Amino acid sequence: MLSSTSARSGLIVLAAALVGFGAVYVTLAPNDNVRTSAPTPTPAAEIASKLPETLPKGPGVNPLSKGEMAAFVFKSEPEPLPEFSFIDGTGAERSLKDWEGRVVLLNLWATWCAPCRKEMPALDRLQQALGSDRFEVVALSVDRGGIEKSKAFFDEIGVKSLKLYVDPSTRATSRLKAVGLPATLLIDAQGREIGRLTGPAEWDSEDAKRLIQATLGG
């Protein structure tokens, strides 16, 4: 049986150990529980200050084809586009000539294309953020279902800023040499293709906005 002296010594050791443990916890706790703030969007002025003076030419690594825009390929020189017609949501005939004087992001999509459906909200947000008398996202449906089917899809996902354009003949895909959907072409104010991205992308990302702002001239 332990003597009272031994018992007291044991309690003292135990108490000292607990105090030491507590001291270590208090020392480590602040570092172990550091909270970092959520990243904030880069201000437009800061983005503009980092834009290249001239647009890149041709494929390859450049200041704009990176991040969410890594798959965007610039033309070696802006190329004139072939003529073709389509209709708007009212059934009126339209062509790309109607947008001359404005930069256009032309997106070819269809309701049956899953990646197209996934990226459409981002295109809508891009139009909401940057749409103006100098720039428009033209989302052109190449769905054979026509206006009604494409409109129903816009209503389903709650499109707020994009206007409805439809090519039920699907001729736009061959005229523009689109190898798949979605296909997105960046067109300058003279109606020439600057470059394109095949496949879905986060079009409301800072990388995409930087690309558009560079095309608009900062």
MARBA-3410 file (N, C-alpha, C, O; in Angstrom, 1 decimal):
218
0.9,-1.2,0.0,0.0,0.0,0.0,0.9,1.2,0.0,1.9,1.3,0.7 ~ 0.5,2.3,-0.9,1.3,3.5,-1.0,1.2,4.3,0.3,0.2,4.4,0.8 ~ 2.4,4.9,0.7,2.4,5.8,1.8,1.7,7.1,1.4,1.6,7.4,0.2 ~ 1.3,7.9,2.4,0.7,9.2,2.1,1.6,10.1,1.3,1.2,10.9,0.5 ~ 2.9,10.0,1.7,3.9,10.8,1.0,4.0,10.5,-0.4,4.1,11.4,-1.3
4.0,9.2,-0.7,4.1,8.7,-2.1,2.9,9.1,-2.9,3.0,9.5,-4.1 ~ 1.7,9.0,-2.2,0.5,9.4,-2.9,0.5,10.9,-3.3,0.1,11.3,-4.4 ~ 1.0,11.7,-2.3,1.0,13.2,-2.6,2.0,13.5,-3.7,1.7,14.3,-4.5 ~ 3.1,12.7,-3.8,4.1,12.9,-4.8,3.5,12.6,-6.2,3.7,13.3,-7.2 ~ 2.7,11.5,-6.2,2.1,11.1,-7.4,1.1,12.1,-7.9,1.0,12.4,-9.1
0.3,12.7,-7.0,-0.7,13.7,-7.4,0.0,14.9,-7.9,-0.4,15.6,-8.9 ~ 1.2,15.3,-7.3,1.9,16.5,-7.8,2.4,16.3,-9.2,2.3,17.2,-10.0 ~ 2.9,15.1,-9.5,3.4,14.8,-10.8,2.3,14.8,-11.8,2.4,15.4,-12.9 ~ 1.1,14.2,-11.4,0.0,14.2,-12.3,-0.5,15.6,-12.6,-0.8,16.0,-13.8 ~ -0.6,16.5,-11.6,-1.0,17.9,-11.8,-0.1,18.6,-12.7,-0.5,19.4,-13.5
1.2,18.4,-12.5,2.2,19.1,-13.3,2.1,18.7,-14.8,2.2,19.5,-15.7 ~ 1.8,17.4,-15.0,1.6,16.9,-16.4,0.4,17.6,-17.0,0.5,17.9,-18.2 ~ -0.7,17.7,-16.2,-1.9,18.3,-16.8,-1.7,19.7,-17.1,-2.1,20.2,-18.1 ~ -0.9,20.4,-16.3,-0.6,21.8,-16.5,0.2,22.0,-17.8,0.0,22.9,-18.6 ~ 1.2,21.1,-17.9,2.0,21.2,-19.1,1.3,20.9,-20.3,1.5,21.6,-21.3
0.3,19.9,-20.3,-0.5,19.6,-21.5,-1.3,20.8,-21.8,-1.5,21.2,-23.0 ~ -1.9,21.5,-20.8,-2.7,22.6,-21.0,-1.9,23.7,-21.6,-2.4,24.5,-22.5 ~ -0.7,23.9,-21.2,0.1,25.0,-21.8,0.4,24.7,-23.2,0.4,25.7,-24.0 ~ 0.7,23.5,-23.6,1.0,23.1,-25.0,-0.3,23.4,-25.8,-0.1,23.9,-26.9 ~ -1.5,23.0,-25.4,-2.7,23.2,-26.1,-3.0,24.7,-26.4,-3.3,25.0,-27.5
-2.8,25.5,-25.4,-3.0,26.9,-25.5,-2.1,27.5,-26.5,-2.4,28.4,-27.3 ~ -0.8,27.0,-26.5,0.2,27.5,-27.5,-0.1,27.1,-28.9,0.1,28.0,-29.8 ~ -0.6,25.9,-29.1,-0.8,25.4,-30.5,-2.2,25.8,-31.0,-2.4,25.9,-32.2 ~ -3.2,26.0,-30.1,-4.5,26.2,-30.6,-4.7,27.4,-31.6,-5.3,27.2,-32.6 ~ -4.1,28.6,-31.3,-4.3,29.7,-32.2,-3.8,29.3,-33.6,-4.4,29.7,-34.6
-2.6,28.6,-33.7,-2.1,28.3,-35.0,-2.9,27.2,-35.7,-3.0,27.2,-36.9 ~ -3.4,26.3,-34.9,-4.2,25.2,-35.5,-5.5,25.6,-36.0,-6.2,24.9,-36.8 ~ -6.0,26.7,-35.6,-7.4,27.2,-35.9,-7.4,28.5,-36.6,-8.4,29.3,-36.5 ~ -6.4,28.8,-37.4,-6.3,30.0,-38.2,-7.4,30.0,-39.3,-7.4,29.0,-40.0 ~ -8.2,31.0,-39.4,-9.2,31.1,-40.4,-8.7,32.0,-41.5,-8.3,33.1,-41.3
-8.8,31.5,-42.8,-8.4,32.3,-43.9,-9.6,32.9,-44.6,-10.6,32.1,-44.7 ~ -9.6,34.1,-45.0,-10.8,34.7,-45.6,-11.0,34.2,-47.0,-10.0,33.8,-47.7 ~ -12.2,34.1,-47.5,-12.5,33.7,-48.9,-11.9,34.6,-49.9,-11.9,35.8,-49.7 ~ -11.4,34.1,-51.0,-10.8,34.9,-52.0,-11.8,35.9,-52.6,-13.0,35.5,-52.8 ~ -11.4,37.1,-52.8,-12.3,38.1,-53.4,-12.0,38.3,-54.9,-10.8,38.2,-55.3
-13.0,38.6,-55.7,-12.7,38.9,-57.1,-11.7,40.0,-57.3,-11.7,41.0,-56.6 ~ -10.9,39.8,-58.3,-9.9,40.9,-58.7,-10.6,42.1,-59.2,-11.4,41.9,-60.2 ~ -10.4,43.3,-58.7,-11.0,44.5,-59.3,-10.7,44.6,-60.8,-9.7,44.3,-61.3 ~ -11.7,45.2,-61.5,-11.6,45.4,-62.9,-10.4,46.2,-63.3,-9.7,45.9,-64.3 ~ -10.1,47.2,-62.5,-8.9,48.1,-62.8,-7.6,47.3,-62.7,-6.7,47.5,-63.5
-7.5,46.4,-61.7,-6.3,45.6,-61.6,-6.2,44.6,-62.8,-5.1,44.4,-63.3 ~ -7.3,44.0,-63.2,-7.3,43.2,-64.3,-6.8,43.9,-65.6,-5.9,43.5,-66.3 ~ -7.4,45.1,-65.8,-7.0,45.9,-66.9,-5.5,46.3,-67.0,-4.9,46.3,-68.0 ~ -5.0,46.5,-65.8,-3.6,46.9,-65.7,-2.6,45.8,-66.1,-1.5,46.0,-66.4 ~ -3.1,44.5,-66.1,-2.3,43.4,-66.4,-2.5,42.8,-67.8,-2.0,41.8,-68.2
-3.4,43.5,-68.6,-3.7,43.1,-69.9,-2.5,43.3,-70.9,-1.8,44.3,-70.7 ~ -2.3,42.4,-71.9,-1.2,42.7,-72.8,-1.6,43.8,-73.7,-2.7,44.1,-73.9 ~ -0.6,44.5,-74.3,-0.8,45.7,-75.1,-1.5,45.3,-76.4,-2.3,46.0,-77.0 ~ -1.1,44.1,-76.9,-1.8,43.6,-78.2,-2.2,42.1,-77.9,-1.7,41.4,-77.1 ~ -3.2,41.7,-78.7,-3.7,40.4,-78.5,-2.7,39.4,-79.1,-2.0,39.6,-80.1
-2.6,38.2,-78.4,-1.7,37.2,-78.9,-2.2,36.7,-80.3,-3.3,36.9,-80.7 ~ -1.2,36.0,-81.0,-1.5,35.5,-82.3,-1.1,34.0,-82.4,0.0,33.7,-82.0 ~ -2.0,33.2,-82.9,-1.7,31.8,-83.0,-1.7,31.0,-81.7,-1.8,31.6,-80.6 ~ -1.7,29.7,-81.8,-1.8,28.8,-80.6,-0.5,28.9,-79.8,0.5,29.4,-80.3 ~ -0.6,28.4,-78.6,0.6,28.4,-77.7,0.4,29.2,-76.5,-0.7,29.8,-76.2
1.4,29.2,-75.6,1.3,29.8,-74.3,1.3,31.3,-74.5,2.1,31.9,-75.2 ~ 0.4,32.0,-73.8,0.3,33.5,-73.9,-0.4,34.0,-72.6,-0.9,33.2,-71.8 ~ -0.4,35.3,-72.4,-1.0,35.8,-71.1,-2.5,35.6,-71.0,-3.0,35.8,-69.9 ~ -3.2,35.3,-72.1,-4.6,35.2,-72.0,-5.1,33.8,-72.1,-6.2,33.5,-71.5 ~ -4.5,32.9,-72.8,-4.9,31.5,-72.9,-4.3,30.7,-71.7,-3.4,29.9,-71.9
-4.9,30.9,-70.6,-4.5,30.2,-69.4,-5.7,30.1,-68.4,-6.7,30.7,-68.6 ~ -5.4,29.3,-67.4,-6.5,29.0,-66.4,-7.8,28.5,-67.1,-7.7,27.5,-67.8 ~ -8.9,29.1,-66.8,-10.2,28.7,-67.4,-10.2,28.8,-68.9,-11.0,28.2,-69.6 ~ -9.3,29.7,-69.5,-9.2,29.9,-70.9,-8.0,29.2,-71.6,-7.6,29.5,-72.7 ~ -7.5,28.2,-70.9,-6.3,27.5,-71.4,-6.6,26.8,-72.8,-5.6,26.6,-73.6
-7.8,26.4,-73.0,-8.1,25.8,-74.3,-8.5,26.8,-75.4,-8.8,26.4,-76.5 ~ -8.5,28.1,-75.1,-8.8,29.1,-76.1,-7.6,29.2,-77.1,-6.4,29.4,-76.6 ~ -7.8,29.1,-78.4,-6.8,29.2,-79.4,-7.0,30.4,-80.2,-8.0,30.6,-80.9 ~ -6.0,31.3,-80.2,-6.0,32.5,-81.1,-5.7,32.2,-82.5,-4.9,31.3,-82.8 ~ -6.3,32.9,-83.4,-5.9,32.8,-84.8,-4.6,33.5,-85.0,-4.3,34.5,-84.3
-3.8,33.1,-86.0,-2.6,33.8,-86.4,-2.9,35.2,-86.8,-2.1,36.2,-86.5 ~ -4.0,35.4,-87.5,-4.5,36.7,-87.8,-6.1,36.6,-87.8,-6.6,35.6,-88.0 ~ -6.7,37.7,-87.4,-8.2,37.7,-87.4,-8.7,37.3,-88.8,-8.3,37.8,-89.8 ~ -9.7,36.3,-88.8,-10.2,35.8,-90.1,-11.7,36.2,-90.3,-12.5,36.1,-89.4 ~ -12.0,36.6,-91.5,-13.4,36.9,-91.9,-14.2,35.6,-91.8,-13.7,34.5,-92.0
-15.5,35.8,-91.3,-16.3,34.6,-91.2,-17.3,34.5,-92.4,-17.7,35.5,-93.0 ~ -17.7,33.3,-92.7,-18.6,33.1,-93.8,-20.0,33.6,-93.4,-20.3,33.7,-92.2 ~ -20.8,34.0,-94.4,-22.1,34.5,-94.1,-23.1,33.3,-93.9,-23.0,32.3,-94.6 ~ -24.0,33.5,-92.9,-25.0,32.5,-92.7,-26.1,33.3,-91.9,-25.9,34.3,-91.3 ~ -27.3,32.8,-92.0,-28.4,33.4,-91.3,-29.0,32.5,-90.2,-28.9,31.3,-90.3
-29.7,33.1,-89.3,-30.4,32.4,-88.2,-31.6,33.3,-87.8,-31.8,34.3,-88.4 ~ -32.3,32.9,-86.8,-33.5,33.7,-86.4,-33.4,34.0,-84.9,-32.7,33.4,-84.1 ~ -34.0,35.1,-84.5,-34.1,35.5,-83.1,-35.3,34.9,-82.5,-36.1,34.2,-83.1 ~ -35.6,35.3,-81.2,-36.7,34.7,-80.5,-38.1,35.1,-81.0,-39.1,34.4,-80.7 ~ -38.1,36.1,-81.9,-39.4,36.5,-82.5,-39.6,35.9,-83.9,-40.7,36.0,-84.5
-38.6,35.2,-84.3,-38.6,34.6,-85.7,-38.1,35.4,-86.8,-38.1,35.1,-87.9 ~ -37.5,36.6,-86.4,-36.9,37.5,-87.4,-35.6,37.0,-87.8,-34.8,36.5,-87.0 ~ -35.3,37.2,-89.1,-34.0,36.7,-89.6,-32.9,37.6,-89.2,-33.0,38.8,-89.2 ~ -31.7,37.0,-88.8,-30.6,37.7,-88.3,-29.3,37.2,-89.0,-29.3,36.1,-89.5 ~ -28.2,38.0,-88.9,-26.9,37.5,-89.3,-25.9,38.2,-88.5,-26.2,39.2,-87.8
-24.7,37.8,-88.5,-23.6,38.4,-87.7,-23.3,39.8,-88.1,-22.8,40.6,-87.3 ~ -23.7,40.2,-89.3,-23.6,41.6,-89.7,-24.3,42.5,-88.8,-24.0,43.7,-88.7 ~ -25.4,42.0,-88.2,-26.2,42.9,-87.3,-25.3,43.3,-86.1,-25.7,44.3,-85.4 ~ -24.2,42.7,-85.8,-23.4,43.0,-84.6,-22.1,43.7,-85.0,-21.2,43.9,-84.1 ~ -21.9,44.1,-86.2,-20.7,44.8,-86.6,-20.6,46.1,-85.8,-21.5,46.8,-85.6
-19.4,46.3,-85.3,-19.1,47.5,-84.5,-19.1,47.0,-83.0,-18.8,47.8,-82.1 ~ -19.4,45.8,-82.7,-19.4,45.2,-81.4,-18.6,44.0,-81.3,-18.5,43.2,-82.3 ~ -17.9,43.7,-80.2,-17.2,42.4,-80.0,-18.3,41.4,-79.6,-19.2,41.7,-78.8 ~ -18.2,40.2,-80.2,-19.2,39.2,-79.9,-18.6,37.9,-79.5,-17.5,37.5,-80.0 ~ -19.1,37.3,-78.5,-18.8,35.9,-78.1,-19.9,35.0,-78.6,-21.0,35.0,-77.9
-19.6,34.3,-79.7,-20.7,33.5,-80.3,-20.5,32.1,-79.8,-19.5,31.4,-80.0 ~ -21.6,31.6,-79.1,-21.6,30.3,-78.5,-22.6,29.4,-79.2,-23.8,29.7,-79.3 ~ -22.1,28.3,-79.8,-23.0,27.3,-80.5,-23.3,26.3,-79.5,-22.5,25.7,-78.9 ~ -24.6,26.0,-79.3,-25.1,25.0,-78.3,-26.3,24.3,-78.8,-26.9,24.7,-79.8 ~ -26.7,23.3,-78.0,-28.0,22.6,-78.3,-28.5,22.0,-77.0,-27.8,21.8,-76.1
-29.8,21.9,-76.9,-30.4,21.4,-75.7,-30.0,20.0,-75.3,-30.1,19.6,-74.2 ~ -29.7,19.2,-76.3,-29.3,17.8,-76.1,-27.8,17.6,-75.7,-27.4,16.5,-75.4 ~ -27.1,18.7,-75.7,-25.6,18.7,-75.4,-25.4,19.0,-73.9,-25.6,20.2,-73.5 ~ -25.1,18.0,-73.1,-24.9,18.1,-71.7,-23.9,19.2,-71.3,-24.2,20.0,-70.4 ~ -22.7,19.3,-71.9,-21.8,20.3,-71.5,-22.3,21.7,-71.9,-22.0,22.7,-71.2
-23.1,21.8,-72.9,-23.7,23.1,-73.3,-24.6,23.6,-72.2,-24.6,24.7,-71.8 ~ -25.4,22.7,-71.7,-26.4,23.0,-70.7,-25.7,23.4,-69.4,-26.1,24.3,-68.7 ~ -24.5,22.7,-69.1,-23.8,23.0,-67.9,-23.2,24.4,-67.9,-23.2,25.1,-66.9 ~ -22.7,24.9,-69.1,-22.0,26.1,-69.1,-22.9,27.3,-69.4,-22.4,28.5,-69.2 ~ -24.1,27.1,-69.7,-25.0,28.2,-70.1,-25.2,29.2,-69.0,-25.2,30.4,-69.3
-25.4,28.8,-67.7,-25.5,29.8,-66.6,-24.3,30.8,-66.6,-24.5,32.0,-66.3 ~ -23.1,30.2,-66.8,-21.9,31.1,-66.8,-21.9,32.1,-67.9,-21.5,33.3,-67.7 ~ -22.4,31.7,-69.1,-22.5,32.6,-70.2,-23.5,33.7,-69.9,-23.3,34.9,-70.2 ~ -24.6,33.3,-69.2,-25.6,34.3,-68.8,-25.1,35.3,-67.9,-25.3,36.5,-68.0 ~ -24.2,34.8,-66.9,-23.6,35.7,-65.9,-22.6,36.7,-66.6,-22.5,37.8,-66.2
-21.9,36.1,-67.6,-20.9,37.0,-68.3,-21.6,38.1,-69.1,-21.2,39.3,-69.0 ~ -22.8,37.8,-69.7,-23.5,38.8,-70.4,-24.0,39.9,-69.4,-24.1,41.1,-69.7 ~ -24.5,39.4,-68.3,-25.0,40.3,-67.2,-23.9,41.2,-66.7,-24.1,42.4,-66.4 ~ -22.6,40.7,-66.6,-21.5,41.5,-66.1,-20.9,42.4,-67.1,-20.6,43.5,-66.8 ~ -20.8,42.0,-68.4,-20.0,42.8,-69.3,-20.9,43.2,-70.6,-20.4,44.0,-71.4
-22.1,42.7,-70.7,-22.9,43.1,-71.8,-23.1,44.6,-71.9,-23.4,45.3,-70.9 ~ -22.9,45.1,-73.2,-23.1,46.6,-73.4,-23.3,46.8,-74.9,-23.4,45.9,-75.7 ~ -23.2,48.1,-75.2,-23.3,48.4,-76.7,-22.0,48.1,-77.4,-21.9,48.3,-78.6 ~ -21.0,47.6,-76.6,-19.7,47.3,-77.2,-19.5,45.7,-77.2,-18.6,45.3,-77.9 ~ -20.3,45.0,-76.4,-20.1,43.6,-76.3,-21.4,42.8,-76.0,-22.2,43.3,-75.3
-21.5,41.7,-76.7,-22.7,40.8,-76.4,-22.3,39.3,-76.5,-21.5,39.0,-77.4 ~ -22.8,38.5,-75.6,-22.8,37.1,-75.8,-24.0,36.7,-76.7,-25.1,36.9,-76.3 ~ -23.7,36.1,-77.8,-24.7,35.6,-78.7,-24.7,34.1,-78.6,-23.9,33.4,-79.2 ~ -25.7,33.6,-77.8,-25.8,32.1,-77.6,-26.7,31.6,-78.7,-27.9,31.8,-78.7 ~ -26.2,30.9,-79.7,-26.9,30.5,-80.9,-27.2,29.0,-80.8,-26.3,28.1,-80.9
-28.5,28.7,-80.6,-28.9,27.3,-80.5,-29.0,26.6,-81.9,-29.5,27.2,-82.9 ~ -28.3,25.5,-82.1,-28.4,24.8,-83.3,-29.2,23.5,-83.1,-28.9,22.4,-83.6 ~ -30.3,23.7,-82.4,-31.2,22.6,-82.0,-32.3,22.5,-83.1,-33.0,23.5,-83.3 ~ -32.5,21.4,-83.6,-33.6,21.2,-84.7,-35.0,21.4,-84.1,-35.9,21.6,-84.8 ~ -35.1,21.4,-82.8,-36.4,21.7,-82.1,-36.9,23.1,-82.3,-38.0,23.4,-82.0
-36.0,24.0,-82.8,-36.4,25.4,-83.0,-36.6,26.2,-81.8,-36.1,25.9,-80.7 ~ -37.3,27.3,-82.0,-37.5,28.3,-81.0,-38.1,27.8,-79.7,-37.6,28.1,-78.6 ~ -39.2,27.0,-79.8,-39.9,26.6,-78.6,-39.1,25.7,-77.7,-39.1,25.9,-76.5 ~ -38.3,24.8,-78.3,-37.5,23.9,-77.5,-36.4,24.7,-76.8,-36.1,24.5,-75.6 ~ -35.7,25.6,-77.5,-34.6,26.4,-77.0,-35.1,27.3,-75.9,-34.5,27.5,-74.9
-36.3,27.9,-76.2,-36.9,28.9,-75.2,-37.2,28.1,-73.9,-37.0,28.7,-72.8 ~ -37.8,26.9,-74.0,-38.2,26.1,-72.8,-36.9,25.9,-72.0,-37.0,25.8,-70.8 ~ -35.8,25.6,-72.6,-34.6,25.4,-71.9,-34.1,26.6,-71.2,-33.7,26.6,-70.0 ~ -34.2,27.8,-71.9,-33.8,29.1,-71.2,-34.7,29.3,-70.0,-34.2,29.7,-68.9 ~ -36.0,29.0,-70.1,-36.9,29.2,-69.0,-36.6,28.2,-67.9,-36.6,28.6,-66.7
-36.2,27.0,-68.2,-35.9,26.0,-67.2,-34.7,26.4,-66.3,-34.8,26.2,-65.1 ~ -33.7,26.9,-66.9,-32.5,27.2,-66.1,-32.5,28.7,-65.6,-31.5,29.1,-64.9 ~ -33.5,29.4,-66.0,-33.6,30.8,-65.5,-32.7,31.8,-66.1,-32.1,32.6,-65.4 ~ -32.5,31.7,-67.4,-31.6,32.7,-68.1,-32.2,34.1,-68.0,-33.4,34.3,-68.2 ~ -31.4,35.0,-67.6,-31.9,36.4,-67.3,-31.4,37.4,-68.3,-32.1,38.4,-68.6
-30.2,37.2,-68.9,-29.6,38.3,-69.7,-29.4,37.9,-71.1,-29.3,38.8,-72.0 ~ -29.3,36.6,-71.5,-29.1,36.2,-72.8,-30.3,36.3,-73.7,-31.4,36.0,-73.2 ~ -30.2,36.8,-74.9,-31.3,36.8,-75.9,-31.3,35.4,-76.6,-30.3,34.8,-76.7 ~ -32.5,35.1,-77.1,-32.6,33.8,-77.8,-32.3,33.9,-79.3,-32.9,34.8,-80.0 ~ -31.4,33.1,-79.8,-31.1,33.0,-81.2,-31.0,31.5,-81.6,-30.5,30.7,-80.8
-31.6,31.2,-82.7,-31.8,29.8,-83.1,-31.4,29.6,-84.6,-31.8,30.3,-85.4 ~ -30.7,28.5,-84.8,-30.5,28.0,-86.2,-31.0,26.6,-86.3,-30.2,25.7,-86.2 ~ -32.3,26.4,-86.6,-32.8,25.0,-86.6,-32.3,24.2,-87.8,-32.4,23.0,-87.8 ~ -31.7,24.9,-88.8,-31.1,24.2,-89.9,-29.8,23.6,-89.6,-29.3,22.7,-90.3 ~ -29.2,24.0,-88.5,-27.8,23.6,-88.0,-26.7,23.9,-89.0,-25.6,23.4,-88.8
-27.0,24.7,-90.0,-25.9,25.0,-91.0,-24.8,25.8,-90.3,-23.6,25.7,-90.8 ~ -25.0,26.5,-89.3,-24.0,27.3,-88.6,-22.8,26.5,-88.2,-21.6,26.9,-88.3 ~ -23.0,25.2,-87.8,-21.9,24.4,-87.3,-20.9,24.1,-88.5,-19.7,24.1,-88.3 ~ -21.5,23.8,-89.7,-20.6,23.5,-90.8,-20.0,24.7,-91.4,-18.8,24.7,-91.8 ~ -20.7,25.8,-91.4,-20.2,27.1,-92.0,-19.1,27.6,-91.1,-18.1,28.2,-91.6
-19.2,27.4,-89.8,-18.1,27.9,-88.9,-17.1,26.8,-88.6,-16.2,27.0,-87.8 ~ -17.2,25.6,-89.2,-16.3,24.5,-89.0,-16.1,24.1,-87.5,-15.0,23.9,-87.1 ~ -17.2,24.1,-86.9,-17.3,23.6,-85.5,-17.1,22.1,-85.4,-17.9,21.4,-86.1 ~ -16.1,21.6,-84.7,-15.9,20.2,-84.7,-16.7,19.5,-83.5,-16.6,18.3,-83.4 ~ -17.4,20.3,-82.7,-18.1,19.7,-81.6,-18.9,20.8,-80.9,-18.7,22.0,-81.2
-19.7,20.4,-80.0,-20.4,21.4,-79.2,-20.1,21.2,-77.7,-19.9,20.1,-77.3 ~ -20.1,22.3,-76.9,-20.2,23.7,-77.4,-19.0,24.2,-78.1,-17.9,23.7,-77.8 ~ -19.1,25.1,-79.0,-18.0,25.8,-79.6,-18.3,27.3,-79.5,-19.3,27.8,-79.7 ~ -17.2,28.0,-79.0,-17.4,29.4,-78.7,-16.3,30.2,-79.5,-15.1,30.0,-79.3 ~ -16.8,31.2,-80.3,-15.9,32.0,-81.1,-15.9,33.4,-80.6,-16.9,34.0,-80.2
-14.7,34.0,-80.5,-14.6,35.4,-80.1,-14.4,36.2,-81.4,-13.5,36.0,-82.2 ~ -15.3,37.2,-81.6,-15.4,37.9,-82.9,-15.2,39.4,-82.6,-15.8,40.0,-81.7 ~ -14.3,40.0,-83.4,-14.0,41.4,-83.2,-15.0,42.3,-83.8,-16.0,41.9,-84.4 ~ -14.9,43.6,-83.6,-15.9,44.6,-84.0,-16.0,44.7,-85.5,-16.9,45.3,-86.0 ~ -15.0,44.1,-86.3,-15.0,44.1,-87.7,-15.7,42.8,-88.2,-15.7,42.6,-89.4
-16.2,42.0,-87.3,-16.8,40.7,-87.7,-15.9,39.6,-88.1,-16.2,38.7,-88.8 ~ -14.6,39.7,-87.6,-13.6,38.7,-87.8,-13.4,37.8,-86.6,-13.4,38.3,-85.5 ~ -13.1,36.5,-86.8,-12.8,35.6,-85.7,-11.4,35.8,-85.2,-10.4,35.8,-85.9 ~ -11.3,36.1,-83.9,-10.0,36.3,-83.2,-9.5,34.9,-82.8,-8.3,34.7,-82.8 ~ -10.4,34.0,-82.4,-10.0,32.7,-81.9,-11.2,32.0,-81.4,-12.3,32.5,-81.4
-11.0,30.8,-80.9,-12.2,30.0,-80.4,-11.8,29.0,-79.3,-10.6,28.7,-79.2 ~ -12.8,28.5,-78.6,-12.6,27.5,-77.6,-13.6,26.4,-77.9,-14.8,26.7,-77.9 ~ -13.2,25.2,-78.1,-14.1,24.0,-78.3,-14.2,23.3,-76.9,-13.2,22.9,-76.3 ~ -15.5,23.1,-76.5,-15.7,22.5,-75.2,-16.2,23.5,-74.2,-16.2,24.7,-74.5 ~ -16.7,23.1,-73.1,-17.3,24.0,-72.1,-16.2,24.7,-71.3,-15.0,24.3,-71.3
-16.6,25.9,-70.8,-15.7,26.7,-70.0,-16.5,27.5,-69.0,-17.7,27.7,-69.1 ~ -15.8,28.0,-68.0,-16.4,28.9,-67.0,-16.3,30.3,-67.5,-15.3,31.0,-67.3 ~ -17.3,30.7,-68.3,-17.2,32.0,-69.0,-17.4,33.2,-68.2,-17.2,34.3,-68.7 ~ -17.8,33.0,-66.9,-17.8,34.2,-66.0,-16.6,34.3,-65.1,-16.6,35.1,-64.2 ~ -15.6,33.5,-65.4,-14.4,33.5,-64.6,-13.6,34.8,-64.9,-13.8,35.4,-65.9
-12.6,35.1,-64.0,-11.8,36.2,-64.2,-10.9,36.0,-65.5,-10.6,37.0,-66.2 ~ -10.5,34.8,-65.7,-9.7,34.5,-66.9,-10.5,34.9,-68.2,-10.0,35.5,-69.1 ~ -11.8,34.5,-68.2,-12.7,34.8,-69.4,-12.9,36.3,-69.5,-12.8,36.9,-70.6 ~ -13.1,37.0,-68.4,-13.3,38.4,-68.4,-12.1,39.2,-68.9,-12.2,40.2,-69.6 ~ -10.9,38.7,-68.5,-9.7,39.3,-68.9,-9.5,39.2,-70.4,-9.1,40.1,-71.1
-9.9,38.0,-71.0,-9.9,37.8,-72.4,-10.8,38.8,-73.2,-10.4,39.4,-74.1 ~ -12.0,38.9,-72.6,-13.0,39.8,-73.3,-12.5,41.3,-73.2,-12.6,42.0,-74.1 ~ -12.0,41.7,-72.0,-11.6,43.1,-71.8,-10.4,43.4,-72.7,-10.2,44.5,-73.1 ~ -9.5,42.4,-72.9,-8.4,42.6,-73.8,-8.8,42.9,-75.2,-8.3,43.7,-75.9 ~ -9.9,42.2,-75.6,-10.4,42.3,-76.9,-11.1,43.7,-77.1,-11.1,44.3,-78.2
-11.7,44.1,-76.0,-12.4,45.4,-76.0,-11.4,46.6,-75.9,-11.8,47.8,-76.1 ~ -10.1,46.3,-75.6,-9.1,47.3,-75.5,-8.9,47.8,-74.1,-8.5,48.9,-73.9 ~ -9.1,46.9,-73.2,-8.9,47.2,-71.8,-10.1,47.8,-71.0,-10.0,48.1,-69.9
END
